[in-house]
Amino acid sequence: MVGAIAFAYGMVTSFVLSGAAHNRRMQRPNPPLLQHLGYVCLGSSAAFSALLFAYAGYGLLAD
C-alpha cells in the first residue's frame, strides 16, 4: 500500500514540476489546477517531514 502511495506522489510531483518548468520556459502563468497540486505536494511533504522529525525525536528521548 505504501508503494502505491509513494508512486502516486512521485507521479503528481513529477507532473507539477515538469508543467511548471514548461510554463516558465514559455513565459506563461501556471493554470490554477497545477498551482493547487503544487501546494498539495508542498503541504504533504512538509507534514511527512514533520512527522518523521517528531518520530526521530521521540526515539532519541525514549532511550
Summary of the structure (lengths in Angstrom):
residues: 63
radius of gyration: 16.0
end to end distance: 30.5
largest distance: 54.0
contacts: 128
relative contact order: 0.09
helix: 87%
strand: 0%
